[in-house]
Amino acid sequence: MSKISQSFKQIDNLFSKVYNNLRGRVKSDDFDILLFLISIQKDGFDKISINEDTLRLFHIEFKYWSKYDRYSEVYKIFKPKIDLLSEIDFQFLLIELYEIKFSFLQSNFIEIFENLLVKIVDQKRIDSADSLQPHEVSQLVIELAELDSNAEIYNPFAGFASFGIFLKNEQKYYGQEILTNVWSIGQLRLMAHRLNHNNYENGDSTENWLENKSFDLVTCIPPFGKSKGTGFESRNGDYILKSYYAYAIDKSISSIKDSGLAIIVVPEGFCFSQSKHETAQKKYLLENNFLDKVISLPAGIFYNTGVKTSIIVLRKDRLPKEPIMMYDLSGSYYSGNKKRRLNLNEALEFLEDENDIYGLSVTASQIVESNFNYSVGSHNIVSIYSGTPLSDFFSIERGKFAPKMDKYPVIGINDIINATPYLNQIQNKVLPLKGRPNIVVGECLFIDTTRSSIRSAISKDGEVNYFSHHNIIVLRPKKEYGINLEYIHHILKSDDIQEQIRILKGGITQLFRIRQDELLSLKISLPSIEEQNKYVIGQMMSVIRKEEASLNRLKIEAGINEADGVSYLRHSMAGSVKNARDSFSKVLDIFNNQIFTLYPELKDLTSTPRSKITLGKHLSIISTDLSEIKDTLSRTNLEIDLRTMKEMGIDFISFITEYTKVLEANRDLEFKTIFKYDQSLIDGNNIDSIYILGNKKMLRKALDNIVENAVKHAFIDEPSPLIEFEIMFDFESDNMLQLDISNNGKTLPKNFSIDDLTRKGQSVGKNGGDGYGGYLIKKIIEAHNGRVDITDESGPEGFDYPRISTSFEITLPFSTNKEEYV
C-alpha cells in the first residue's frame, strides 16, 4: 500500500474512531465540527497545548490567529457546538486530528474534505442530507451551460454550494442557502476548493431572490416538497406556484440574460403533473417559447432519496418553432455501494452528439396534444411504438356513489391478482368504509396500478361491483369496437407492454404507480374479434399444459405424504435422542473424570483380543454418532418446518425495526447496529408501509444466522464492529425489495461465493461450524420466494464509512397493500 493510501486510510479510521468514541455524548448533527477543525488545521491553526484548559485557550488563541477574519463568520456557527464538548472530548478530538501529517493535509485537502463531508452526510449526521448534490450532476449542469470565463451564476437553494465548487475563480458565483449549518459547511467547502465565497449568503431564496441583476446561468436543485402556506404568485399572476421548484422555474426566467440559461432539477412528477397550476405553468413556458430541453436522469442518484428527477432547461433566445429536445439518460449510470452514480461521460456523449441521434425532437404542438406532458418517457413511446393507444378503445369508468350501507363487498388489489381473469364476487371482502365506494355495472377491466407490471381482472356483464381503492383504474370498452376483454387482459402482460412501461418509468427505483393518462397512452394492436378469440384459446391451452406438468411433478415427488411421514418420525425420535445424548454425556463424564483417572488402563480394553477398537474409541464413536443423529434431526426439522410453515402478511419495515432494536438491546456490547431505509418513498407515494408474505419465526432464524456469521468470522480483531441493515426498493423487477445486511469486519476469502456459503456441510474458517448455517439461510429465503447473495464491498468502490466489507443481499417480493396478504 502506498504512503498516500495509508494516509487516507488513517483519516477513514480517524472518523470511525471519533464517531464511536463520541456517539451518545455528541449530537448527530454536531459531527460537522470535524470539517471546521480540519479546515483551520490545514490553514495552520494547530498544535494547541493539550491541558486541563484546552477548550478556553482554543477560543482565545483562535481570535488572535492571523486568518481569523477569513473564518470569523463560520466560527460563530461552530463555537456553540464546540462549547458543548467536554474538556476531555475536545482534547481527544485535537489529539486525533494532530496525528494527520500537515504536508499530507495541505496537498490533498480537497479530496479529504469531500470524502469527510460524504461520510457525515451518508450517515445522516447532518439534518439536510439533500443539500449535497452528486458531483456528476453538478458537472453535467456546468457542461450544459457552456459558460464564458467571466460568466455570472446565480444558485438559489444552494445547499453545500455543490454547483459553485466546479466554477472558476474568475466566474462570479452568487449562492443562497437558508439553513445556517448547511451554509457554514458550504463556506468551508468553497474555501477548501480555494474559491471566492463572499457572495455565498445565508439567506432565504423565497424572500430574498436576487431581483436586480441578470445572470448567464440560474441553476438549482430546489427542495422537492410543497411550499409553505398557500404558495407563491406566478410572474404573470395566472396560476399559483405550490412548490419550491415551480417557484424557482418562474423566478429564474426573469433573472437570466437574453442569452442566458435557467437549468432547474425537478422531480419527475412535475413533468407529467396534470394539476391545474402546474399544467398552467407548463403551458406558459411552452407558449412563450422558453422550454429548450428536458433531460430524464437516472433514478436513485441523489443522497437519501430515490425520487426520479429531470432537468428542465429554459432559454429566452430560442427561434420561433424551434423544436424542444428530449434526452433519456435514465440508463446512463453505474452502480456502486448500493447507490447509483450518473455516468457523466456517457451522458455528455449523448447530449453533445452533433447529429442528435440520442435526442428526441419534439414540437410544441406535440406537447400541447399530450396535455402539456413534459415526460421524456411518454414522448419516447409515441415516437418508438406503432399501434393504437388504449384511449381509442377504452374510457375511464368512475362509476356512481353506492347507497349508504354499514358494509360493502368491495374489490381490492388481492381480488384482481387472484382473478381467473374474471372477478369472483363471492370472495370480495365485506368491509366497513369511512366513505361510500363507487358502483360499476357491467363488463369492465379493473387495473391494479401499484406494480411495475400491469395486473387486470374482468367483471362480467350484468354484475354490480363496488370499488374504492385509489390504486384501481376501471376501463370500460367503447361499444363501436369488437373487443374480447380476455385478449386485452393477456396483452397487458406482454413483453411489449412491459417495455413501454419501462420507458415510461425511466429506470425509476421508487414506487411506480401508473397513472390514468399513462395507462391510456400504452399502444396495442387490436386484430379482428375472431383473431382475438383464437389468441385467448391459445393462452388457455398453454395454462392447461403448465398445470398438467405441475401436477405430474407433485405426483412424482409425493411431497405431502413424505413430509407427514418424516414429521411423525422426527417427533417420535426427538425426545429419545435428546435423552440418550444427555445420559451418555453423563456416562462419558464419569468415565473421563473418575474411572479413567483411577484406572487409565481401562481406556485401552477391547471386546476381543483381535479387536483394534478400544473402549475409549467406542465411547468416542457413540458420542459422534449421537451428535450426527441430532444434527440430522435438526436438518429434517428445517425441511419440514419450511414445507408446513404458516405464512401471514408482515409489515417488513416494522419487522426489521423491531428485530434491530432487540439486537441492539441484547448485543450492544458486541457490535453496533444501524437500520436505514428511505422514508421519503413511503411518504411520497401515500402508502403505509411495504408488506411481504412470510413467517416471522423462520425469517428471524435466517437473520440470526447471518448475524452470527459476522460475529464468528468477520469481527476477529475488529475494534469497532458494526452491522448495518438497509432496505432498498427495486421496482424494476415487479416489486422486489432488497435487504442488505452488511458488516465492517474481515473480508470474504478470495473467490468465495454464495454457493460456497450455502452448500450443506460446507465449513469455512477457523471458527467454522457444522456447515449448516448458510444452507439454512438459503432454504428459508427461497421458501419466501426470494434469493440471497453475498457481495465483497471492500474493493475500490467500497464504503469509506462505515468501512463495509461484506454484504448479505436478500431479495424478496413485496406489496404495498396489506389486504393482499390478509
Disulfide bonds with the S-S distance in Angstrom:
none
